[in-house]
Amino acid sequence: MRWLAIVLTALALLFACPPRLALAQSIPSPPSAKPTTADEATAKRNFESGLRLYGEGSYAEALIAFEQSYRLGGRPSALKNIAQCHRNLKHFVDAYEAYEQMLTKHDAQLPAADKRAVQQALEELGVLTATLTVDVNEPDADIEIDGKSLGKSPMTKPKRLAATGGHTVRVTKPTFARYEQTFTVDSQQNKKIDVKLELEKTTGHVVVREQSGRDVHVFVDGEDKGPAPWEGELAAGEHTVQAKGARFASEPRKVVVAQKDRLDFALDAAALQGRLRVTTIPATANIAIDGNTMGTGAWEGELPEGPHRIEVSLPGQTPQIRDIMLGRGQLVVQEIPIVSAMVTSKMPVYEGIYVRLALFGHLAPSGQPDDSVAPLTTSDGGFVGQVGATLRVGRAWDWYGAEVIGLFAFEHRDRDYTFNDTSSGLTRTSNYGDTSNGPAGFIGVGPRVTSKDDSIRFTFGIAPGIGIHAFNPRRQRNGDLQPTTNDPGSSNRFVPQTTTGTGQTQSGPEQKFGSAGYTAFGFVMDGGILIGSTPGTKFYLGVQAWIDFAPTLVIGPDTHTPIPNTAFKQPGRGITVTDGTQVFVGPTLGLQFGH
């Protein structure tokens, strides 16, 4: 009757319990050394906390407290309560292992009555659980049950499992194929699984055919595997496969063999010849093979097996000759330089220092502005010109660079105008000429861009900087145009200036106005072509422009009195040397050295 009651109780608990993890949780181990006073005090507090939680029916929380108490204190009473919590939570495997640990580790500490109670609990829990033994044919294999490691083979004792749900056993070992099986166990069953590990297959099955059925052998990674068709096992990875025979051969073919996979393909074996590829330096050299001209620069083609002679030549240079042996199905590559041609040929080098010295002539596109206002009647635009030299020193990094520019020029300004004088009752028209000569200079820094070519290069640069000008203005009266009588309708005639008492016709008196000058911001830009080798000496031809943002500059008598600008144009008054922005444009030519 007792065993009947146990069985009935076990079955009732079995069908009433909810789904549970397949494997038992690890039962904590007691401390390996004697607990310290602090550990014993903590273990006692955890134990008392567990008792309170257990009394409240909070078995999961009580279980945590009892496990901590057992880890620190190692008392069998805590382990007993751990087993009871698992039992109340229907963790039958965990409860069984906790009771079993009481007997194995605390047998000497248990009274006879407690031992009998533990034995009775084990009998009752044994009805609800089963055991599993995994027998592996290889040692040191890793055994897992439901994802949890059981250690390595062989197993030292059976593993207890819950008798509900399915379980999965997995056995692995390096170089062996993985073993995996899903199974179920019945209550009180002693399940045994025999596992036979097999070496893992790391090859693939390969079938090689010659698509036209020609008499060839199959070569894998250079090893003769026998006549085609051929099939066999090859290690997983990349292999080179080729079909070759006495008269035919295929191109080598790269294939990738997958593990445990099958690969079936055909090769096309063609009539067997060798292949030759020839390239020359320089690319203009002629190629001849066995006395036959093949072209210039590069040639590639099929040739019969055996010896061949390659000749590479260039007019005026010593030819280069190579004798080769061409095998069947072999690719021979020859790069043949003509050393003497390479030495004499000069390649452009665009990076480096350069110096350019150039002469130029400038004109102002519109001369001085026409400022004909009363009492002036007419004023020509005048003439402004410059001649000089420009020095540029720069550094090129490729097609771009930067440079310092220095410019020196001799500048000439010439202007004629007429003035009407009515003070004598007659209208007298006087002709005057203003001239100015002096040096001018500019210094600046700026970028430059230049095209790339062996002999002809286009270039452009612009350099902002400072312009400096000096002037020595002069004014000369050239003559008068006046009526012959007081009759305004009479004809006019030109009366040149004469020297008093001599009667000789000559230019009028010249007035000097000292010297003047200014310094102003401006920039110089030029564009043109360079003809010659790089590096080396190059001829330069181009156009240059100089723009100064000059002030209005007036010099002469009464220039410091507050009189209108128009008065400066009258005889005896000041000369307008510059009037606003100055623009000079003209051709330039010279030589450039270096890069």
FENKA-V156671 format. One record per pair of residues at least 24 apart in sequence whose C-alpha atoms are under 7 Angstrom apart, sorted by the first residue. I is the first residue (numbers start at 1). J is the second residue. D is the distance in Angstrom with one decimal. If there is no record, write none. Layout:
I,J,D
I,J,D
//
This chain:
6,124,6.2
7,127,7.0
10,124,6.6
10,127,6.2
10,128,6.1
14,128,6.3
17,90,6.0
22,146,6.5
22,161,6.7
22,162,6.1
22,167,6.5
23,146,6.8
23,161,6.1
24,93,5.4
24,94,5.0
25,94,6.1
27,98,6.3
28,67,6.5
28,71,6.3
29,71,6.1
30,70,5.9
30,71,4.9
30,72,6.9
30,74,4.4
31,71,5.8
31,72,6.0
31,73,6.9
31,74,6.0
35,72,6.6
35,73,6.0
39,72,5.5
39,73,6.5
40,72,6.6
40,73,5.4
43,68,6.9
43,69,4.0
43,70,6.9
43,72,5.6
43,73,5.4
44,69,6.7
47,78,6.7
59,85,5.5
59,89,6.8
76,102,6.5
76,106,6.4
92,125,6.2
92,128,6.9
93,129,6.5
93,160,6.5
93,161,6.2
93,162,6.0
96,122,5.9
96,125,6.1
126,188,6.1
127,187,5.8
127,188,5.3
128,163,6.2
128,187,5.4
128,188,6.7
129,160,6.8
129,161,5.8
129,162,4.8
129,163,4.9
129,187,5.3
129,188,5.6
130,160,5.6
130,161,5.3
130,162,6.3
130,163,5.8
130,185,6.6
130,186,6.6
130,187,5.5
130,188,4.6
130,189,4.8
130,190,5.9
131,158,5.8
131,159,5.3
131,160,4.2
131,161,5.7
131,189,6.3
131,190,4.7
131,191,5.8
132,158,5.3
132,159,5.0
132,160,6.2
132,161,7.0
132,190,5.9
132,191,4.6
132,192,5.6
133,158,4.8
133,159,6.4
133,191,6.2
133,192,4.6
133,193,6.3
134,192,5.9
134,193,4.9
134,194,6.1
135,193,6.1
135,194,4.8
135,195,5.9
136,194,6.1
136,195,4.7
136,196,6.1
137,195,6.4
137,196,5.4
137,197,6.6
138,197,6.8
141,171,6.4
141,172,5.7
141,173,5.0
142,171,5.5
142,172,5.3
142,173,6.4
143,170,5.9
143,171,4.7
143,172,6.9
144,169,5.7
144,170,5.1
144,171,6.4
145,169,4.7
145,170,6.5
163,187,5.2
175,199,6.0
175,200,5.6
176,200,4.4
201,260,6.6
202,235,6.2
202,236,6.0
202,259,5.2
202,260,6.7
203,233,6.0
203,234,5.3
203,235,4.3
203,236,5.0
203,259,5.0
203,260,5.8
204,233,5.6
204,234,5.5
204,235,6.3
204,236,6.0
204,257,5.8
204,258,5.7
204,259,5.0
204,260,4.8
204,261,4.9
204,262,5.8
205,232,5.7
205,233,4.6
205,234,6.4
205,261,6.2
205,262,4.6
205,263,6.2
206,231,5.3
206,232,5.5
206,233,6.1
206,234,6.8
206,262,5.8
206,263,4.7
206,264,5.9
207,231,4.1
207,232,6.7
207,263,6.2
207,264,4.6
207,265,6.5
208,264,6.1
208,265,5.5
208,266,5.7
209,265,6.4
209,266,4.5
209,267,6.2
210,266,5.3
210,267,4.9
210,268,5.9
210,269,6.8
211,266,5.4
211,267,5.9
211,268,5.8
215,245,6.4
216,243,5.8
216,244,5.0
216,245,4.3
217,243,5.5
217,244,5.4
217,245,6.0
218,242,5.9
218,243,4.7
218,244,6.7
219,243,6.1
243,267,6.7
243,269,6.3
247,271,6.1
247,272,5.5
248,272,4.6
249,329,6.5
272,328,5.9
272,329,6.0
273,302,6.3
273,303,5.9
273,304,5.1
273,305,5.8
273,328,5.1
273,329,5.5
274,302,5.7
274,303,5.4
274,304,6.0
274,305,5.6
274,326,5.8
274,327,5.7
274,328,4.9
274,329,4.8
274,330,4.9
274,331,6.1
275,301,5.6
275,302,4.5
275,303,5.9
275,330,6.1
275,331,4.7
275,332,6.3
276,300,5.6
276,301,5.7
276,302,6.4
276,331,5.8
276,332,4.9
276,333,6.0
277,301,6.7
277,332,6.2
277,333,4.7
277,334,6.1
278,333,6.1
278,334,4.8
278,335,5.8
279,334,6.4
279,335,4.8
279,336,6.3
280,335,5.7
280,336,4.9
280,337,5.5
281,336,6.4
281,337,4.4
281,338,6.1
282,337,6.8
285,312,6.3
285,313,5.6
285,314,5.1
286,312,5.5
286,313,5.2
286,314,6.3
287,311,5.9
287,312,4.8
287,313,6.9
288,312,6.4
317,341,6.7
348,454,6.1
348,534,5.1
348,535,6.4
349,534,6.0
349,535,6.0
349,595,7.0
350,396,6.8
350,397,7.0
350,398,5.4
350,534,6.6
350,595,5.6
351,396,5.0
351,397,4.5
351,398,5.2
351,595,6.4
352,395,5.6
352,396,5.3
352,397,6.5
352,595,5.5
353,394,5.8
353,395,4.5
353,396,6.3
353,594,6.1
353,595,5.8
354,393,6.0
354,394,5.4
354,395,6.2
354,592,6.9
354,593,5.6
354,594,4.5
354,595,5.0
355,392,5.6
355,393,4.6
355,394,6.5
355,592,5.6
355,593,5.2
355,594,6.6
356,391,5.8
356,392,5.1
356,393,6.6
356,591,5.7
356,592,4.1
356,593,6.2
357,390,5.8
357,391,4.8
357,392,6.6
357,590,5.6
357,591,5.7
357,592,6.5
358,389,5.6
358,390,5.3
358,391,6.7
358,588,6.3
358,589,5.2
358,590,3.8
358,591,6.3
359,388,5.8
359,389,4.3
359,390,6.3
359,588,5.6
359,589,5.6
359,590,6.0
360,387,5.8
360,388,5.6
360,389,6.0
360,586,6.8
360,587,5.8
360,588,4.2
360,589,6.6
361,386,5.6
361,387,4.5
361,388,6.7
361,586,5.3
361,587,6.0
361,588,6.7
362,386,4.8
362,387,6.3
362,584,5.4
362,585,4.9
362,586,4.3
363,584,5.2
363,585,5.5
363,586,6.1
364,583,5.6
364,584,4.6
364,585,6.4
365,584,6.9
373,566,6.6
375,419,6.3
375,420,6.4
376,418,6.1
376,419,4.8
376,420,6.6
377,418,6.0
377,419,6.0
377,420,6.8
378,417,5.7
378,418,5.6
379,416,6.2
379,417,4.2
379,418,6.6
380,415,6.7
380,416,6.0
380,417,6.3
382,414,5.5
382,415,4.2
382,416,6.7
383,413,5.7
383,414,5.1
383,415,6.4
384,412,5.8
384,413,4.5
384,414,6.5
385,411,5.9
385,412,5.4
385,413,6.6
386,410,5.6
386,411,4.5
386,412,6.4
387,411,6.9
399,449,5.7
399,450,5.1
399,451,5.9
399,452,6.5
400,448,5.8
400,449,4.5
400,450,6.3
401,447,5.8
401,448,5.2
401,449,6.4
402,446,5.7
402,447,4.3
402,448,5.6
403,445,5.8
403,446,5.7
403,447,6.3
404,444,6.0
404,445,4.5
404,446,6.8
405,443,5.6
405,444,5.4
405,445,6.1
406,442,5.8
406,443,4.7
406,444,6.8
407,441,5.3
407,442,5.0
407,443,6.5
408,440,5.9
408,441,4.5
408,442,6.7
409,439,5.9
409,440,5.1
409,441,6.1
410,438,6.0
410,439,4.7
410,440,6.1
411,437,5.7
411,438,5.5
411,439,5.9
411,440,6.5
412,436,5.8
412,437,4.7
412,438,6.9
413,437,6.5
426,486,6.4
427,482,6.4
428,480,6.6
428,481,6.1
428,482,4.9
429,480,5.5
429,481,4.9
429,482,6.2
430,479,5.9
430,480,4.4
430,481,6.3
431,477,5.9
431,478,5.3
431,479,5.4
431,480,6.1
432,475,7.0
432,476,5.6
432,477,4.4
432,478,5.5
433,475,5.7
433,476,5.2
433,477,6.4
433,478,7.0
434,474,5.7
434,475,4.4
434,476,6.5
435,473,5.8
435,474,5.3
435,475,6.4
436,471,5.9
436,472,5.3
436,473,4.2
436,474,6.1
437,471,5.6
437,472,5.6
437,473,6.9
438,470,5.3
438,471,4.7
438,472,6.2
439,469,6.2
439,470,5.7
440,468,5.6
440,469,4.3
440,470,6.3
441,467,5.8
441,468,5.1
441,469,6.5
442,466,5.7
442,467,4.4
442,468,6.1
443,467,6.9
454,533,6.3
454,534,6.9
455,531,5.7
455,532,4.8
455,533,5.2
456,529,6.8
456,530,5.7
456,531,4.7
456,532,6.5
457,529,5.6
457,530,5.1
457,531,6.6
458,528,5.9
458,529,4.5
458,530,6.3
459,527,5.6
459,528,5.6
459,529,6.0
460,526,5.8
460,527,4.3
460,528,6.7
461,525,5.5
461,526,5.6
461,527,6.6
462,524,5.8
462,525,4.2
462,526,6.7
463,523,5.4
463,524,5.4
463,525,6.3
464,522,5.9
464,523,4.1
464,524,6.5
465,521,6.0
465,522,5.6
465,523,5.5
466,519,6.9
466,520,5.8
466,521,4.7
466,522,5.8
467,519,5.7
467,520,5.4
467,521,6.1
467,522,6.2
467,548,6.6
468,518,6.1
468,519,4.6
468,520,6.7
469,517,5.2
469,518,5.5
469,519,6.5
470,516,5.8
470,517,4.1
470,518,6.8
471,515,5.6
471,516,5.0
471,517,5.6
472,514,6.1
472,515,4.6
472,516,6.5
473,512,6.4
473,513,5.6
473,514,6.8
473,515,6.6
474,510,6.9
474,511,5.7
474,512,4.6
474,513,6.0
475,510,5.7
475,511,5.0
475,512,6.6
476,508,6.2
476,509,6.0
476,510,4.5
476,511,6.3
477,507,6.8
477,508,4.8
477,509,6.3
477,510,7.0
478,507,5.3
478,508,5.5
479,508,6.9
513,555,6.6
513,556,5.0
520,548,6.4
520,549,6.1
520,550,5.7
521,548,6.1
521,549,5.9
522,547,5.5
522,548,4.3
522,549,5.8
523,547,5.7
523,548,6.8
534,594,7.0
534,595,5.5
535,594,5.0
535,595,4.5
536,593,5.7
536,594,5.1
536,595,6.7
537,591,6.8
537,592,5.7
537,593,4.6
537,594,6.5
538,591,5.7
538,592,5.1
538,593,6.4
539,590,6.1
539,591,4.8
539,592,6.4
540,589,5.4
540,590,5.1
540,591,5.6
540,592,6.8
541,588,6.0
541,589,4.5
541,590,6.8
542,587,5.9
542,588,5.4
542,589,6.3
543,586,5.7
543,587,4.4
543,588,5.6
544,585,5.8
544,586,5.6
544,587,6.0
544,588,6.3
545,584,5.6
545,585,4.3
545,586,6.6
546,583,5.9
546,584,5.1
546,585,6.5
547,582,5.7
547,583,4.6
547,584,6.3
548,581,5.7
548,582,5.1
548,583,6.6
549,580,6.7
549,581,4.4
549,582,6.4
550,580,5.3
550,581,5.0
550,582,6.3
551,579,6.6
551,580,5.2
552,578,5.2
552,579,4.2
552,580,5.2
553,577,5.4
553,578,5.0
553,579,6.4
//
